[in-house]
Amino acid sequence: MARLILKPGREKSLLRRHPWIFSGAVHRIDGDPGPGETIEVRASTGAFMAWAAYSPSSQITARVWDFSESARIDVDFFRGRLQRAVEMRAAVLNPSRTHAVRLVHGESDGLPGIVVDRYAGVVVIQLSSAGGFRWRDTLVELLAEITKAQTIFERSDAEVLQLEGLAVSVGLRHGAALAGAVGVEEDELQLLADVEHGHKTGFYLDQRDNRSLLRTLAPGRAVLDCFCYTGGFTLSALAGGAASVLAIDSSADSLAAARAHLELNRLSGAELLEGDVFQVLRRLRDQARSFDVVVLDPPKFAPTAALAQRAARGYKDINLYAFKLLKPGGLLLTFSCSGGLSRELFQKIVADAAVDAGVDAQILRWLGAASDHPVALGFPEGEYLKGLLCRVAPRARRG
């Protein structure tokens, strides 16, 4: 068994159960492990620290499978981790509410670099680590055994693969071939998940609870939905009784899917607008348009912490425009899915945007991912989706 020896004092994060070992913490590698191979991790003192998957091309040199010396990283290990993750979702989610669930959420389920989503009878696996790729065939076999899925499809095509030195891998891995988008239900709304070509694994499951929240806030209100993708927030707003929704996205294909969703659910009252959101927001401001509720759910501006400051400008601009477009007493649901952006920095960006917009605003609630996207206490990076529900004070506009 190959062995990774840490530099003196660099075991502290592992003692706190953080599952990543960065290259700067490594003193040496004994042996010649291949990508994804299980290696033994020891402190400079010789004390055992963890079993981990080796990633020679990544700045994260190793990702921890288990912190117990007695653990064995084999088929039974993965069967147990997968079974535990599936059982947790069954315990926290009402099956009558949705047919679409995240079954495995990477490091927070003790399976670093492994994501598994279920859309009715279709399971999608997405790998982003050398360890996940090395165990892919085993994972597929176990998922077929545990979930009884009709189809298992792989969507290992995230941008992070370039940083990991891994190749894109997309295709059918088990069962029946896909016959177009997969139909699922969420809060009595009919949805179509494009598993093969859609964003992420086909839909944004993490925003489920926030879509439900918008539904309760929408009655009688004019809603602006920015970066609407296939219309998840738009559908929820209309189902909740919104007076109108203006939904904006730069992708014609996404807007076509949003239109199909509206027709499928027999919902009306939405205007779908194709365009660059930044430019459209400026135009709406110049037209003195106003809304009761604005939703900002942009794509990832900062995939890593190193890019956070550069991305801050983009986040500030869209929030600045949103505040200018909100009526006094209006509500802003604003999000960042950038793992490299901390909660503190995100709040500061939104606060600065409010100041520059000349409004006073309050945070009513912090928002985050749904409960099938848990965050391990020792792995704060797992909290990639962060959001704020803000209210513009009625006396906010100045000058």
Secondary structure, DSSP 4 states (H G I P E B T S, - for coil): --EEEEPTTTTHHHHTT--EEEGGGEEEEES-PPTT-EEEEE-TTS-EEEEEEE-TTSSEEEEEEES-TT---SHHHHHHHHHHHHHHHHHHS-TTTBSEEEEEEGGGGT-TTEEEEEETTEEEEEE-SHHHHHTHHHHHHHHHHHH--SEEEEEE--THHHHHT---EEEEEEESPP-SSEEEEETTEEEEE-TTTSSTTSS-GGGHHHHHHHHHH-TT-EEEEES-TTTHHHHHHHHTT-SEEEEEES-HHHHHHHHHHHHHTT---EEEEES-HHHHHHHHHHTT--EEEEEE----S-SSGGGHHHHHHHHHHHHHHHHHHEEEEEEEEEEE--TTS-HHHHHHHHHHHHHHHT--EEEEEEEE--TTS---TT-GGG---EEEEEEE-TT----
